[in-house]
Amino acid sequence: MIIFRFLILFSTLSATTNIFVDLTSDYPLLPITITSNQEGPLTEILRDDLSHNGMTKLEAGADCKVDLHIDKSQLSAKLYHPFKQKELTLEKIPLTGELSKDRRAIHKLADTIHNALFDAPGVANSKILYTRKTDQGSELIQADWDGHNIEVLQKGPHLLVTPGCIPTSNCFYVSYELGQPKIYTLNTKTKKSQRLTLISGNQLTPAVSHQRDRIAFINDSKRNPDLFLVEFEENGKPKEPRRIYHFPKATQSSPSFSPDGSKLAFVSNKDGIAKIYSMRIPPEGMDVRRVRAELITTYPREASAPAWSPDGSKLAYCARGDDGIRQIWVYDFEKKHERQLT
């Protein structure tokens, strides 16, 4: 079972509600027990992290055990590894007494435990970027993965949407500051922003590759909403954008990179209704008229928002079910089959 976390943010930063949706998967969650010499917020944060990482679940008396010892200045932990059948002493964590800083230390501990159990990085120490409308305009916000440690990175009287992360400038977003939507980059430390590219036209739905070396987006500078690509040089400087997919009188949208960065999934209405397509990123200089896209979703459900699985074997997307309600669907590339998930 995988648990997805959705954070609903209302008009004030302090008013938050968590909605938890349980989804079945092809593998069971690993039961884990957490004990502590001192119950309190730090222990609860770790329990929350290990309850919603998609790999473990809390269960009393489980073979997998984490034992915490907390004092005023540090936290130490021991992990009993059920697969290796041995006890691991984890690195001690210094504590500051300031919950916002110590919370991030617990997130790192949760990912250390995740890596020790599954030989794969966890998600607890990651960040989320989002934008929200305010009475004065909108804001670009960064927060811990659980919605805490909220930091406003950018704000203004205009609309800000669809942020993402890149290495040198740290993040990007779309701003309507100039009237037309344009992509900007932002250094999260200095809060300085600048245009990603000076290309004309509307720039929408940018997506970054997992390698953080290229951004795909939609642009209509050539009178049609086409798929464009910006690649980065080694020093982080963006190269000149190039058009990589065009279909006459069709609108493309919502590009999403495959994990290896070689393909893009995107939405197009080139066959009359919005469906999901996949294409290999063409080499530089290739005529866009020769680029072909493969249809992924065959049933006309007005599909949108494609997202690849970490191993590239599946593609999640939104679409209407038989009842007309939008749900999450998954397409399996190996089985050539799509199914409704929610």
Summary of the structure (lengths in Angstrom):
residues: 342
radius of gyration: 22.2
end to end distance: 12.7
largest distance: 66.0
contacts: 1000
relative contact order: 0.07
helix: 10%
strand: 47%
